[in-house]
Amino acid sequence: MPARGAYEERVQARIHSLYESVEHHETHLQSTESTSLESHLEALRELKQKRSHLDGLLKDLKEAGEQGWQNVRDVIDPAIEDLKHAVEHARDRLHSEK
């Protein structure tokens, strides 16, 4: 089981990478004339909602005590995976229209 500091650094790096992907998707969407723009905007709203949820979990992690941070960890890891899959799905849908 990783130490708290190492875990927080790893989580921050993973989330930062996913957040960059969300921003890239948004920028790409704004510059694209997609035939299914509404569908892509809905996917972007979902990504932002998942991102907001993760932001709250990160705050909980920082505020958690020595024992409590592991409980937060059990929620953060699946939330990161959920955002990762949503980013991949949105990216695949956007690129399939090219």
C-alpha positions in Angstrom: 0.0 0.0 0.0 1.6 3.3 -1.0 2.3 6.0 1.4 -0.1 8.9 1.4 2.4 11.4 -0.1 3.2 9.1 -3.0 -0.4 8.3 -3.5 -1.4 11.9 -3.7 1.4 12.7 -6.2 0.3 9.8 -8.4 -3.4 10.8 -8.2 -2.5 14.4 -9.0 -0.5 13.4 -12.1 -3.3 11.1 -13.4 -6.0 13.7 -12.8 -3.9 16.4 -14.4 -3.5 14.3 -17.5 -7.2 13.6 -17.7 -8.1 17.3 -17.2 -5.8 18.2 -20.1 -7.7 15.7 -22.2 -11.0 17.2 -21.2 -9.7 20.7 -22.1 -8.3 19.4 -25.4 -11.7 17.8 -26.2 -13.5 21.1 -25.4 -11.1 23.1 -27.6 -11.4 20.7 -30.4 -15.1 20.7 -30.2 -15.3 24.5 -30.3 -13.3 24.5 -33.6 -15.2 21.6 -35.2 -18.5 21.8 -37.2 -19.9 18.5 -36.1 -23.2 17.1 -37.3 -23.9 15.8 -33.8 -22.8 18.9 -31.9 -25.5 18.5 -29.2 -24.3 15.0 -28.5 -20.7 16.1 -28.1 -21.8 19.0 -25.9 -23.7 16.5 -23.7 -20.6 14.4 -23.4 -18.6 17.5 -22.5 -21.1 18.4 -19.8 -20.7 14.8 -18.4 -16.9 15.1 -18.4 -17.1 18.4 -16.6 -19.5 16.9 -14.0 -17.1 14.0 -13.4 -14.2 16.5 -13.1 -16.1 18.5 -10.5 -16.8 15.3 -8.6 -13.0 14.5 -8.6 -12.2 18.0 -7.5 -14.4 17.4 -4.4 -12.8 14.1 -3.7 -9.3 15.7 -4.0 -10.4 18.2 -1.4 -11.6 15.4 0.8 -8.3 13.6 0.4 -6.3 16.7 1.5 -8.5 17.3 4.5 -8.6 13.6 5.6 -6.7 12.5 8.6 -4.1 9.8 8.6 -6.6 7.0 8.9 -9.4 8.6 6.8 -7.3 9.2 3.6 -7.4 5.5 2.8 -11.2 5.6 2.8 -11.2 8.5 0.4 -8.7 6.6 -1.7 -11.3 3.8 -2.2 -13.6 6.3 -3.8 -11.0 8.3 -5.8 -9.5 5.4 -7.7 -12.9 4.3 -9.3 -13.8 8.0 -10.0 -10.5 8.4 -11.9 -11.2 5.3 -13.9 -14.7 6.6 -14.6 -13.4 9.9 -15.9 -10.7 8.1 -17.9 -13.3 5.9 -19.7 -15.6 8.9 -20.3 -12.6 10.9 -21.8 -11.7 7.9 -24.1 -15.3 7.5 -25.2 -15.7 11.2 -26.0 -12.4 11.3 -27.9 -13.3 8.2 -29.9 -16.7 9.6 -30.8 -15.2 13.0 -31.9 -12.5 11.3 -34.0 -14.9 8.9 -35.6 -16.6 11.8 -37.4 -13.5 12.8 -39.2 
